């Protein structure tokens, strides 16, 4: 599978996610999707860029992202796509 196909499938999954209501998703799922998205689009989180004054919610989001920092962008895209598709099948 080539990178363009992966990017197309990823953008399709992002479009599906944009139509989902956050209120219907458990917070752990929201955090997982956030982490996959950030890793896929920005790469590994840079701990030095984290503000010391951020909120608790931001801490959870950053922690989720840091937990998957070992994944490549392509791996994160695949996991994001799989997660979105598993949610739409429920």
N, C-alpha and C positions, 0 to 999 in steps of 0.2 A: 504494500500500500504506500503510495507516495505522499509527500508532505502536503501537497495541495489538497488531496482528498481528505487527509486528516484535518487540515485547517477548515475545509468546507463543512465537514461533519461537526467540528467543534463549533463553528459559527451557527450552524443549525441548532445545536443543543443549547447554545446561549440564547438564541431567539425563543426556544421553547421555555427556558428558565425565566426569561423576562415576562412571560405571560402567566407564570405561576404566582400564586399568592403566598407570601412569606408566612402568613398566619396559619396556613394549612400544613406547613412543613415543621417537623420537630427541630429544635435548635441545634441538635448534634448534626442533623442532615444539612442545615443551613451552613454551619461552620465547615463541614467537609466540602461542600460545594464551593464556598468562598476560598478555602485553601487551595483546592484544585485549580480554580480559576486564576488566582493570583500566581501560583507556581507556573501555570501554563502561559500566562501573559507577561509576567514580570520577572520570573525566575526566582531564585532563592532570596529569601528575605535578608536584608542587611540589618543586623542587630544594632549597628551604630546609628541607623536612621530613625530608630524608635524614640519618640518623645517621652520624657520622664513624666509628663503631665497628662498622658492619655487616660481615657476612661476604662472602667472594668470591661465593658463590652469590647473595646479595642484590644485589651489584653487577651481575651479569649480568642479573638480573630487572629491575632498575631501568633498566639500559641499554636492554633490549628495549622497555620501556614508553616511555622517552624517544624512541626512534626512531620511534614511531608517534604521537607527541603532536600531530601536525598533523591527525589524523583526528578527526572528530566522534564522539560516542557512537554515533550511528546507523550511521555507516560502520564503526566497530569491531565493532558487533553483527553487521552483515552479513558482515564478513570472518571473524568467529568462527564464525558459522553455516556459511559455505562451507567453512572448514577442517575443522570437525567432520564435516560430511557427506562431504567428500572422504576423510577417514580411515575412515569407516564403509563406504565403497564398496570399499576395498582388500581 
